[in-house]
Amino acid sequence: MVPRPDRTVNVQGRGMTLSLYGLTSLRFTSRTAGRYSGRGPTTLAVGGVEMRKALLLASVLLLLSGCYPVSTRANEPPEARITSISPKVVPEGQSVTFVGGGTDSDGEVVGYLWRSSLDGELSRMSTFQTTTLSKGEHVVYLKVQDNNDAWSAEVKESVTVVAAVPVSVTSFTATPATVERGKSTTLSWTVANATSVSIDQGIGAVPPSGSVQVTPEVTTTYTLTALGAGPAATAGLTVTVSQALRRITLTADTDMSGYVRWSGIYRTVGIYVGDDQSNRGIQGFLTYRISRIPEGAVIERVIVDMSDYDLPYDSPFPQMGCLGAYLQSYTTLYGAYWMGDDVSSPMAVWCDLPSLNTPAEQLGFKRALQRRVGENVFQFRLQFAERESDYDDVRDMLHWQRDFMPRLIVEYYVE
């Protein structure tokens, strides 16, 4: 008890005599009779159940007298606990979450201390995240502090930080890459060593590998971003949105198409390409009217059909090399025979009869025709550029009749 300054307290032996300065003195004995008076020494003798009542009365009198009880119970230290460490194995530089707590039977927990066997002190919060753990196996300790400044014993868990493997985008494709407006395409991707992957244009988070259908209204570029160890990895692709494809077949203008001999003689009765019995070269010339292709058209494909030829004499293959198609503008066949030594790159080549027999898409024709969209004509010549003649004194020729000359099948759309 802690007495107030103007009070004295005397507690004696088994007789339990209680003296309060300025108040009545109480004496507790084993007798069964007792009495209480407001002045002078008073003896209250109790026994059995009456003792408990007496003790209750004594407590009331102590409070009235200004005395306060003092606890002699020792402080109990708190107990710490680690709720979770997640993940338990993590690549270097990635986030680890620590959750801990503690209890105190005679107070409350007010402080925390986390430490690592490799990195020292980590945090003084009950819960925290960190991306700075060094590589290796960490023993992580936690202790807590109570409101009487007592610390608990440490508890421990482990977490392992492994070497980081950089993230990479293995593939990112669109099938098909060009669609008509209102049609869908499928984006597919594969990403290695990523912790998160996302695609823009409203797609959002996606798994490390998968596919999704999209229906862009206009030509759109999609960017994939993958996060993981080291710098972010990105990849982009463009899906082209077109109007509905249109197809036209271009046939040669027979009045502007024909052949020209090395001597300068020309005819418009069909096309010959090769050499004659005098070992003189012959070149073919073709003109196509392209005004039906609207200005602003985007050429998707040009299929060149050379299959309607015949062999009136010997075949020029393989002695004269490959047949090539070369851009050449002309207003008349007179003087159009190409005499230059420096032959430009061909738009297409055919090196044997089977290749002539199969209509095929020709990228060179596509690029050349695209540059001439909005003009009236598209012209080129056919020539064996490797050898003007095989010098066997025999006609070696390919021939297309006037009504069966090569055709151009053009697919395009208008933006």
C-alpha positions as CSV (number, residue, x, y, z in Angstrom):
1,M,0.0,0.0,0.0
2,V,1.1,3.6,-0.6
3,P,-0.3,5.8,2.2
4,R,-1.2,9.4,1.7
5,P,1.1,11.8,3.6
6,D,-1.3,12.5,6.4
7,R,-2.0,8.8,7.2
8,T,-0.1,6.0,8.9
9,V,-0.7,2.4,8.5
10,N,0.3,-0.4,10.9
11,V,-0.3,-4.0,10.1
12,Q,0.6,-6.6,12.7
13,G,0.9,-10.4,12.9
14,R,-1.9,-12.9,12.9
15,G,-4.0,-10.8,15.1
16,M,-4.3,-8.4,12.2
17,T,-4.4,-5.1,14.0
18,L,-4.9,-2.3,11.5
19,S,-4.2,1.2,12.7
20,L,-5.2,4.2,10.5
21,Y,-3.9,7.5,11.7
22,G,-6.8,9.8,12.5
23,L,-9.3,7.0,12.1
24,T,-10.5,4.0,14.0
25,S,-8.2,1.0,14.7
26,L,-9.4,-2.4,13.7
27,R,-8.2,-5.7,15.2
28,F,-9.1,-9.0,13.6
29,T,-8.9,-12.1,15.8
30,S,-10.2,-15.6,15.6
31,R,-13.0,-14.8,18.0
32,T,-16.5,-14.9,16.7
33,A,-17.8,-11.8,18.3
34,G,-16.9,-8.2,17.5
35,R,-18.1,-4.7,17.3
36,Y,-17.3,-1.5,15.6
37,S,-17.5,2.1,16.9
38,G,-16.7,5.3,15.2
39,R,-14.2,6.4,17.8
40,G,-11.3,4.9,19.7
41,P,-9.9,1.5,19.3
42,T,-12.4,-1.0,18.1
43,T,-12.1,-4.7,18.0
44,L,-14.0,-6.7,15.4
45,A,-13.7,-10.4,16.1
46,V,-14.8,-12.6,13.2
47,G,-14.5,-16.2,12.1
48,G,-15.6,-18.4,9.3
49,V,-17.6,-16.6,6.7
50,E,-17.5,-13.4,8.7
51,M,-13.8,-13.1,8.0
52,R,-14.5,-12.5,4.3
53,K,-16.9,-9.7,5.2
54,A,-14.4,-8.2,7.5
55,L,-11.8,-8.2,4.8
56,L,-14.2,-6.5,2.4
57,L,-15.0,-3.8,5.1
58,A,-11.2,-3.3,5.6
59,S,-10.7,-2.7,1.9
60,V,-13.4,-0.1,1.9
61,L,-11.9,1.7,4.9
62,L,-8.5,1.6,3.1
63,L,-9.9,3.4,0.1
64,L,-11.6,6.0,2.3
65,S,-8.4,6.6,4.1
66,G,-6.5,7.4,0.9
67,C,-4.3,4.4,0.8
68,Y,-3.6,2.7,-2.6
69,P,-2.6,-0.9,-3.2
70,V,0.8,-1.7,-4.8
71,S,1.1,-4.7,-7.1
72,T,4.1,-6.8,-6.4
73,R,3.6,-9.0,-9.6
74,A,6.6,-9.2,-12.0
75,N,6.2,-8.0,-15.7
76,E,5.6,-10.9,-18.2
77,P,7.6,-10.5,-21.4
78,P,5.7,-10.6,-24.7
79,E,5.7,-13.3,-27.3
80,A,6.6,-12.8,-31.0
81,R,5.2,-14.7,-34.0
82,I,5.9,-14.7,-37.7
83,T,2.6,-15.1,-39.6
84,S,4.0,-15.4,-43.1
85,I,7.0,-14.6,-45.4
86,S,5.9,-14.8,-49.0
87,P,7.2,-16.0,-51.3
88,K,9.7,-18.3,-49.6
89,V,11.9,-18.5,-52.8
90,V,12.2,-15.4,-54.9
91,P,14.4,-14.1,-57.7
92,E,16.8,-11.3,-56.7
93,G,15.2,-7.9,-56.9
94,Q,11.6,-9.1,-56.6
95,S,9.3,-8.2,-53.7
96,V,9.0,-10.2,-50.5
97,T,6.2,-9.6,-48.0
98,F,6.7,-10.1,-44.2
99,V,3.8,-10.3,-41.8
100,G,4.4,-10.6,-38.1
101,G,2.8,-9.9,-34.7
102,G,2.9,-10.6,-31.0
103,T,1.0,-10.9,-27.8
104,D,1.5,-9.6,-24.2
105,S,-0.4,-11.2,-21.3
106,D,-0.1,-8.3,-19.0
107,G,0.1,-5.4,-21.4
108,E,0.4,-4.6,-25.1
109,V,2.9,-4.9,-27.9
110,V,4.3,-1.6,-29.0
111,G,7.4,-2.4,-31.0
112,Y,8.8,-4.7,-33.6
113,L,12.3,-5.6,-34.9
114,W,13.0,-7.7,-37.9
115,R,16.5,-8.7,-38.9
116,S,18.2,-11.0,-41.4
117,S,21.2,-13.2,-40.9
118,L,22.7,-11.8,-44.2
119,D,21.4,-8.2,-44.3
120,G,21.0,-7.1,-40.7
121,E,18.1,-5.0,-39.6
122,L,15.2,-5.1,-42.0
123,S,12.3,-3.2,-40.5
124,R,10.6,-2.0,-37.3
125,M,7.0,-2.4,-38.7
126,S,4.8,-5.4,-38.0
127,T,4.2,-5.9,-41.8
128,F,6.4,-4.7,-44.6
129,Q,7.7,-5.4,-48.1
130,T,11.2,-5.2,-49.5
131,T,13.0,-5.8,-52.9
132,T,16.5,-5.4,-51.6
133,L,17.3,-8.7,-50.0
134,S,20.7,-10.0,-51.1
135,K,21.1,-13.3,-52.9
136,G,21.4,-16.3,-50.6
137,E,19.5,-18.2,-47.9
138,H,18.3,-15.8,-45.2
139,V,17.3,-16.7,-41.6
140,V,14.9,-13.9,-40.7
141,Y,14.3,-13.1,-37.0
142,L,11.5,-11.2,-35.3
143,K,11.2,-9.9,-31.7
144,V,8.5,-7.6,-30.2
145,Q,8.6,-5.1,-27.3
146,D,5.8,-4.5,-24.7
147,N,4.7,-1.3,-23.0
148,N,7.1,-2.0,-20.1
149,D,10.1,-1.9,-22.6
150,A,10.6,-5.7,-22.3
151,W,11.6,-7.6,-25.5
152,S,10.4,-11.0,-26.4
153,A,12.6,-13.9,-27.4
154,E,13.3,-14.0,-31.2
155,V,11.4,-16.3,-33.5
156,K,12.7,-17.2,-36.9
157,E,11.8,-18.3,-40.5
158,S,13.8,-18.6,-43.7
159,V,13.6,-17.1,-47.2
160,T,15.8,-17.8,-50.1
161,V,16.8,-15.3,-52.8
162,V,18.0,-16.9,-56.0
163,A,19.8,-15.4,-59.0
164,A,17.5,-13.4,-61.3
165,V,16.7,-14.7,-64.8
166,P,15.9,-11.8,-67.3
167,V,12.4,-11.7,-68.7
168,S,12.1,-12.1,-72.5
169,V,9.3,-12.1,-75.1
170,T,9.6,-15.3,-77.1
171,S,6.9,-14.5,-79.6
172,F,4.1,-12.0,-80.3
173,T,2.1,-12.4,-83.5
174,A,-1.3,-11.5,-85.1
175,T,-3.1,-14.0,-87.3
176,P,-4.0,-12.6,-89.7
177,A,-2.0,-9.4,-89.6
178,T,-4.4,-7.7,-92.1
179,V,-8.2,-7.8,-91.6
180,E,-11.2,-6.2,-93.2
181,R,-13.0,-3.7,-91.0
182,G,-15.3,-5.5,-88.7
183,K,-13.3,-8.7,-88.8
184,S,-11.3,-10.2,-86.0
185,T,-7.7,-11.3,-85.6
186,T,-5.9,-13.4,-83.0
187,L,-3.0,-12.1,-80.9
188,S,-0.8,-14.8,-79.6
189,W,2.3,-14.5,-77.3
190,T,4.8,-16.4,-75.2
191,V,6.9,-14.7,-72.5
192,A,9.7,-16.3,-70.4
193,N,10.6,-15.5,-66.8
194,A,7.9,-12.8,-66.3
195,T,6.1,-11.9,-63.1
196,S,3.5,-9.9,-65.0
197,V,2.5,-9.4,-68.6
198,S,0.1,-6.9,-70.1
199,I,-1.0,-5.7,-73.5
200,D,-2.2,-2.2,-74.2
201,Q,-5.2,-1.0,-76.3
202,G,-7.5,-2.0,-73.4
203,I,-6.5,-5.6,-73.2
204,G,-4.7,-5.4,-69.8
205,A,-3.1,-8.1,-67.8
206,V,-2.6,-11.5,-69.5
207,P,-0.9,-14.8,-68.6
208,P,2.7,-15.4,-69.7
209,S,1.5,-17.3,-72.7
210,G,-1.9,-17.3,-74.4
211,S,-4.0,-15.7,-77.1
212,V,-6.9,-13.2,-77.4
213,Q,-9.2,-12.1,-80.2
214,V,-9.4,-8.5,-81.1
215,T,-11.5,-6.5,-83.6
216,P,-9.8,-3.2,-84.3
217,E,-11.8,-0.5,-86.1
218,V,-8.7,1.1,-87.6
219,T,-5.1,0.0,-88.2
220,T,-3.7,-0.5,-84.6
221,T,-0.3,-1.2,-83.0
222,Y,-0.4,-3.4,-80.0
223,T,2.5,-3.3,-77.4
224,L,3.2,-6.2,-75.0
225,T,5.0,-5.4,-71.8
226,A,6.6,-8.1,-69.6
227,L,8.0,-7.4,-66.1
228,G,10.4,-9.6,-64.2
229,A,14.0,-9.6,-63.3
230,G,16.0,-6.8,-64.9
231,P,14.6,-4.3,-67.4
232,A,11.1,-4.7,-68.7
233,A,10.8,-6.5,-72.1
234,T,8.4,-5.2,-74.8
235,A,7.3,-6.2,-78.2
236,G,4.9,-4.6,-80.7
237,L,2.9,-5.5,-83.7
238,T,0.6,-3.7,-86.1
239,V,-2.8,-5.1,-87.3
240,T,-3.8,-3.5,-90.5
241,V,-7.5,-2.8,-91.0
242,S,-8.7,-2.5,-94.5
243,Q,-11.8,-2.1,-96.4
244,A,-13.2,-5.2,-98.2
245,L,-10.7,-6.4,-100.7
246,R,-11.5,-5.8,-104.4
247,R,-10.1,-7.9,-107.3
248,I,-9.6,-7.0,-110.9
249,T,-7.9,-8.8,-113.7
250,L,-5.7,-6.7,-116.0
251,T,-5.2,-7.9,-119.6
252,A,-2.6,-6.5,-121.9
253,D,-3.4,-3.7,-124.3
254,T,-2.8,-5.6,-127.6
255,D,-2.1,-2.4,-129.6
256,M,0.7,-1.4,-127.2
257,S,2.1,-4.9,-126.5
258,G,4.3,-7.0,-128.8
259,Y,7.9,-7.9,-129.4
260,V,11.0,-6.2,-130.7
261,R,14.0,-7.9,-132.4
262,W,17.5,-6.9,-131.8
263,S,17.5,-5.3,-135.3
264,G,14.7,-2.9,-134.2
265,I,11.9,-4.6,-136.1
266,Y,8.7,-4.8,-133.9
267,R,5.3,-6.5,-134.1
268,T,2.1,-6.3,-132.1
269,V,0.7,-9.7,-133.2
270,G,1.7,-11.4,-129.9
271,I,4.9,-11.7,-127.9
272,Y,8.1,-13.6,-128.6
273,V,11.0,-13.8,-126.2
274,G,14.3,-15.6,-126.9
275,D,16.5,-15.6,-129.9
276,D,16.3,-16.4,-133.6
277,Q,18.3,-18.6,-136.0
278,S,20.8,-15.7,-136.4
279,N,21.4,-15.7,-132.7
280,R,19.8,-12.3,-132.3
281,G,17.8,-11.5,-129.2
282,I,14.0,-10.9,-129.1
283,Q,12.3,-9.0,-126.2
284,G,8.6,-8.8,-125.3
285,F,6.8,-5.6,-124.2
286,L,3.5,-5.4,-122.3
287,T,1.2,-2.5,-121.5
288,Y,-1.7,-2.7,-119.0
289,R,-4.4,0.0,-118.5
290,I,-4.7,0.6,-114.7
291,S,-7.1,3.5,-114.6
292,R,-9.7,1.2,-113.1
293,I,-7.6,1.0,-109.9
294,P,-8.8,4.0,-107.9
295,E,-6.4,6.6,-106.6
296,G,-5.6,5.9,-103.0
297,A,-5.9,2.1,-103.4
298,V,-3.6,-0.1,-101.3
299,I,-2.4,-3.1,-103.3
300,E,-2.5,-6.3,-101.3
301,R,-1.5,-8.8,-103.9
302,V,-0.5,-9.1,-107.6
303,I,-0.8,-12.6,-109.0
304,V,1.0,-12.9,-112.4
305,D,-0.3,-15.6,-114.7
306,M,2.2,-16.5,-117.5
307,S,0.7,-19.9,-118.2
308,D,-0.8,-19.3,-121.6
309,Y,2.5,-19.5,-123.5
310,D,3.5,-22.0,-126.2
311,L,6.8,-23.3,-127.7
312,P,6.8,-22.9,-131.4
313,Y,10.5,-23.8,-131.6
314,D,13.1,-24.9,-129.1
315,S,12.8,-23.9,-125.4
316,P,15.2,-21.1,-124.3
317,F,15.5,-22.9,-120.9
318,P,18.0,-23.5,-119.5
319,Q,20.6,-22.4,-122.1
320,M,19.6,-18.7,-122.0
321,G,19.2,-18.5,-118.2
322,C,16.2,-17.0,-116.4
323,L,13.4,-15.0,-117.9
324,G,12.9,-11.6,-116.1
325,A,10.2,-9.0,-116.0
326,Y,11.7,-5.4,-115.9
327,L,9.9,-2.1,-115.6
328,Q,10.2,0.0,-118.8
329,S,8.1,2.9,-119.9
330,Y,7.6,3.5,-123.6
331,T,5.3,5.3,-126.0
332,T,6.0,3.1,-129.0
333,L,7.7,-0.2,-129.6
334,Y,10.0,1.3,-132.1
335,G,13.4,1.6,-130.6
336,A,12.3,0.0,-127.3
337,Y,14.7,-3.0,-127.5
338,W,16.9,-2.7,-124.4
339,M,20.6,-2.4,-125.4
340,G,22.0,-1.4,-122.0
341,D,24.7,-3.5,-120.3
342,D,23.4,-2.6,-116.8
343,V,20.1,-4.5,-116.4
344,S,18.0,-3.3,-113.4
345,S,16.7,-5.8,-110.9
346,P,13.7,-7.7,-112.2
347,M,10.2,-7.6,-110.6
348,A,10.0,-11.4,-111.1
349,V,12.0,-14.2,-112.7
350,W,11.1,-17.6,-114.1
351,C,13.9,-20.1,-114.6
352,D,12.1,-23.1,-116.0
353,L,8.8,-24.1,-117.6
354,P,7.1,-25.4,-114.4
355,S,7.4,-22.0,-112.8
356,L,5.8,-20.4,-115.9
357,N,2.9,-22.9,-115.7
358,T,1.9,-21.8,-112.1
359,P,0.3,-18.4,-111.5
360,A,1.9,-16.9,-108.4
361,E,2.0,-13.8,-106.2
362,Q,4.9,-11.6,-107.1
363,L,6.0,-9.0,-104.5
364,G,8.0,-7.1,-107.0
365,F,4.9,-6.5,-109.1
366,K,3.0,-5.5,-106.1
367,R,5.6,-2.8,-105.1
368,A,6.0,-1.5,-108.6
369,L,2.2,-1.3,-109.3
370,Q,1.6,0.4,-105.9
371,R,4.0,3.2,-107.0
372,R,1.9,3.8,-110.2
373,V,-1.5,3.8,-108.6
374,G,-3.3,6.9,-110.0
375,E,-1.5,6.7,-113.4
376,N,-3.0,5.3,-116.6
377,V,-0.6,2.6,-117.7
378,F,1.7,0.0,-116.2
379,Q,4.4,-1.3,-118.6
380,F,7.3,-3.8,-118.5
381,R,9.5,-5.9,-120.8
382,L,10.3,-9.6,-120.8
383,Q,14.0,-10.4,-121.4
384,F,16.6,-13.2,-121.0
385,A,19.1,-10.9,-119.3
386,E,21.8,-13.5,-118.5
387,R,22.4,-14.3,-122.2
388,E,20.9,-12.6,-125.2
389,S,21.4,-15.8,-127.2
390,D,22.7,-19.3,-126.7
391,Y,24.4,-19.1,-130.1
392,D,23.2,-22.5,-131.4
393,D,21.8,-21.0,-134.7
394,V,18.4,-22.2,-133.7
395,R,15.2,-20.4,-132.7
396,D,14.7,-20.6,-128.9
397,M,11.5,-18.8,-128.1
398,L,8.6,-18.5,-125.7
399,H,5.4,-17.3,-127.4
400,W,2.1,-15.7,-126.2
401,Q,-0.6,-15.2,-128.8
402,R,-2.3,-11.9,-129.1
403,D,-5.4,-13.0,-127.2
404,F,-3.6,-15.1,-124.6
405,M,-0.9,-12.8,-123.2
406,P,0.1,-12.7,-119.5
407,R,-2.5,-11.5,-117.1
408,L,-2.2,-9.6,-113.8
409,I,-4.7,-10.4,-111.1
410,V,-4.7,-7.4,-108.6
411,E,-6.3,-7.4,-105.1
412,Y,-6.6,-4.0,-103.4
413,Y,-8.6,-2.0,-100.9
414,V,-9.3,1.7,-100.5
415,E,-8.6,3.4,-97.2
